[in-house]
Amino acid sequence: MIELRPFNSLGAFRNDWLNARHHFSFGHYFDPKRQSWGKLRVWNDDTIDAGTGFAPHGHRDMEIITYVRKGAISHRDNQGNAGRTEAGDVQVMWAGSGIVHEEMNRETEDTQIFQIWIETAEPGIEPGWAAREFPKTERAGELVVLASGRKEHDEALPLHQDAALLAATLKAGQSVTHRLGKGRHAYLVAATGAIEVADSDHQKVTAAARDGVAIRDVEEVTITATEESEILLADVPA
């Protein structure tokens, strides 16, 4: 199945510094039909005002991936990790037995991020953090693994789950294909542009920027850009 989840159907939260959309139940937003997608628990679409951000707070037993779409985010945690991640790059924090961190927009413009949470495979691991640049030229026309818990993806940022986050930049008319293993789920979002998603049974949906596409029970999906697009795809256990 391929299910389109339009941006205007997502959960919403706004205060004086944060404008957020939630693909899954989160905080005050609850939808019993959208609590998770396999081991994918959170996909938040956040716009953070300049000079503001998430004050120190704690997490446990979750793989938290932050993909920066615009601006930059500055990370600091109680394990001594600190860094600044710019647009197009990605950071991963594995919360494990417990970690306290802050995520601040110290820029002079708004920062836009996707924050993606995947349940960890084993509770209580030692927490940690890592970040890496992923120049968009390396992703032109093909899916590149940004973060993964699979042995064959040894160059990606680490996850402690049999899951992967992939990204690609596509010109209009370009396509990429992703094969799903048995019993796996995928969740796809175009950060920019517009796409058509087709499965091996020729079911198709079209998605605009920031729409969600939930995928399961298919052998593979083909993603075609109908205009220049930047896409992210999470491949997770059911």
C-alpha positions, 0 to 999 in steps of 0.5 A: 500500500501507498498512503498519501498524508497531505501536509495540511492533514498533519498535526500542528503546534505553534508558539512564539518561537516554534512552528511545528507540523507532526506526521505522527502523534506527538505532544498535544497532537494525538491521532490513533491512526497515526501513532507510528509507522513500524519502528518510526515513531516521530517525523516532525517538521519544525521551523525555529525562530532565530536566536531560540530553540529547544532548552535542555531536556532529556531522552531515552532509548530513541535514535533521533536524526535531525536533517537541516533543511534551512539555516543551522542547528547547534547541539550541546549535551551532557556527554560533552558533545557539541556541534553546529549542523548546517542545511543539507547535513545531518546529525544523529543522537542515540539517547540510550540509557539517557541523555540531556541536550539542547538544540538551538538556532543561533543564526540570524534567520529561521532554521527549518529541520526534520526531526526523525525518531526511530525506536532503538533495538536494545534499551540502555545502550551508552548514549552518543552523538555524531554529525556529518556533512553530506554535499548535495552533489553526492546525492544527485540522481541517486539515493544515498544512505545518511544514517543506518544500523546496517553493517553494509552501510559502514560509511553512514552515521550510526543507528542502533536499529535495523533501519536506514535514512536515505536522501536524494536530490532529483531533477525533474523527470529523474527517478530512483527506486528503493527495494523494501525487504519483507515485513518492512515499512518506508516513510517518504517526504519531499523536503522540496519539489513534487514527486510521483511514487509508484509501487511494483503493483503500479499503484501511484500517488503524487506528493507535494513538498512536505507531504508524507507518503507511508509505504508497506507491503510492496517489493519496491517503490519508484520515486520520480521527481515532477519538478526539481526535488529533495527527498528523504526516505526512512526504511524501518522494521515493521 
